Amino acid sequence: MVATMDRRLYLVAILIVAVAFSFGIIIGHFAIKKTQHNATWKHDKLTRQAVHQNYHTFVSSIHATNIEANLKDLTSRPHLAGLPEDLASAIVIEQRWIKDGLQVTKPKYNVLLSYPDENNPNQVTLTSSSGSIIIQTTGTEQVYDATQPKTVNPFLAYTPNGTVSSTKLYYGNYGQLEDIQRLASIVGNASLQGSIIIMRYGKIFRGDKIMHAQYYGAVGAILYNDPVDYAPFGISEDQVYDQKWYMPPGGIQRGAAYILNGDPLTPIYPSTDYMYRVKEENLKYLIKIPAQPIGYGDAQVILQYLQGNNVTTDWNGALPNVVYRYGGILRDSAKIEVRTYNRKERKDTYNVIGIMKGEIEPDRYVVFGNHRDAWTLGALDPSSGTAILLEMTRAIGEMYKNGFRPRRSLMFCSWGAEEYGIVGSVEYVQVPVLWIVNNTLNKDIFLQEYVKVLGARIISYLNVDIGVEGNYKLRVNTSPLLFDIIIEASKMVPSAYDLVDQTVYDRWMRIDRNNITNEPNINYGLATGSDYFSFVQLVGSSNIDARYTFDPAIHGNTGSYPLYHTSYEVFATMKKFIDPDFTAHRTMGQFMGVLMLLLSETPVLQLNVTRYTSALRQAMNNLKINDSTILNPLRSAIDDFDKTAQDFVRRSKSMDTENPYIIRAYNDQLLQLERAFLNPLGQDSDHTDFKHFVYAPSKTNQYGVLGFPTVLDAITSSNKTEINNQIAIATFFVRGALSTLKEFDNFCS
């Protein structure tokens, strides 16, 4: 009996073990399948390809009527930096972006700004030898619409208050360094001492004009817009504002004259509450002489009193009844006086940053920026761009609500105080950066990290300042790496204002084709004219600045539209003269949005390194030097760069695109190429923030971008030792850049 029970227990035990074992196998089987499923799902997600329908959805979501409504609202009130309206406009954008589903922050900076005295307008006065007034400017602009909100009187920000006078007045053409040097060679250096110099707008940055005059001994400066550039069809009432979009006799261009960028009191460092401020009297880069812009109607009278030799043809303007002369002692012993009441004041300004977090690569950012502040109502600069930006975020927000998730993080930036010297974006790059940890947006991002993090994580920076200044064509300035993806985006967007052309690309090729390359004309390099500056020169990201522009063959090629920075930049100007149905605005929004998505959504970044070869050769070929053999080391380095870039492209074609780690490493190589051209020392001790060795501004014109600028400066100085030094440094940076494209285990060969 016992034996029988033992046998039964034994069998039961075996049965239990067998069942447990079988159950374990089943559990293990499904667990393994689940693990394999999860791994497959994660792999598929990491290597997710772009969904082309998203591009089409975005394009169809951009509406001209919405952009028009945005611009009408934005231009209904002034929004000069540092004033209550500045904060009010920042809050409007903040609330819009929250509604669009973005994660929004609004960092504040306390910076040194500059304003005129509204009760005492700045004036330029011409008096006779007896003291009677021949002409005295009002310091204001003619009002055409009494219902228009009051805007700030014309002035040149950061120029000092004060009164200067002289019996000597000289005409300095565009105020370029070569202009003032030529003037000095004609009239004598000593003659310029104690004089006032009048110069016309155009060609270079206004602050550089005044600094050149100051350097040669002038005690004051006057700027004006000559009709040859800003009213090319004459100055009769039917040819200028408010009948056409050309500058009227009483129109005056405002602007900043600070020759550096960012807050003057905290150079290099951010304008946070804890930061030490330099004393104003110790700021050597502020202009020391009073200066004031005037209308060409007043300039006409003043120039009629100039004596001296007639200028050469290339210095002539188009003011009627004026013989353009170099100047000297004024006719009839007259005296010229510049009286300004400007003040500098620390004020708060704000950036607004909106983030749509990336689903797969949240620590990689595609950044879109536009500044918000304007000297007047800003219908073109910058509010045409702001109106486009707000429609883009509305459209992308709707896509997000319907399930769209960007691969990489999208960052939208509304910069403050750009007009004063790119202040908001410079301060942002110096301190605040996006800091995403464990896929979570840190709410304290604006006091956490520095430019190094931005340099490691930004894919590209896309800038729209003046979104629309004409309805003729797309104008693009960019880093060479972005050339091909810009072309691709232009092929995906319908053409504006043309039934003949199907896409932006088609129109571009028809009216602005490069006959040598058989491609659209795209300009390489960016200087300091807008908020891309910090991203080019400090971060080292690839960048684009784009706008829809006018036909220079018809309207001239001054670098800006005629009513730039005047009180006539109103909504009606855009509606009546430039983009009546806002089709160009819509096209710009579609183009920039598609470009942003192309950079965000493709697993492998579509940046073309071989474009940099042609860019480097183009820059080298512009170095005009008698002994071209001096350039041989640089020429050899560029040839080696070409071989390495071609090899990089060949390797990319056989890359395992199913391996997310290889894709990530490849993309990082693309990002590091542009960074490799940054010189941490800058151009020199006075331009430490001009760090990009290939593309940076000229020392004498912040608006102008040059290839190998330090080499060009050395050539200009005719210093052979420095020429050789700078060519050696250029060679060093080209070779350093090519090493970023080599295979990971062979980068130093």
Order of alpha helices (4+ residues) and beta strands (2+ residues): alpha-alpha-alpha-alpha-beta-beta-beta-beta-beta-beta-beta-alpha-alpha-beta-alpha-beta-alpha-beta-beta-alpha-beta-beta-beta-beta-beta-alpha-beta-alpha-beta-beta-alpha-beta-beta-alpha-alpha-beta-beta-beta-beta-alpha-alpha-alpha-alpha-alpha-beta-beta-alpha-alpha
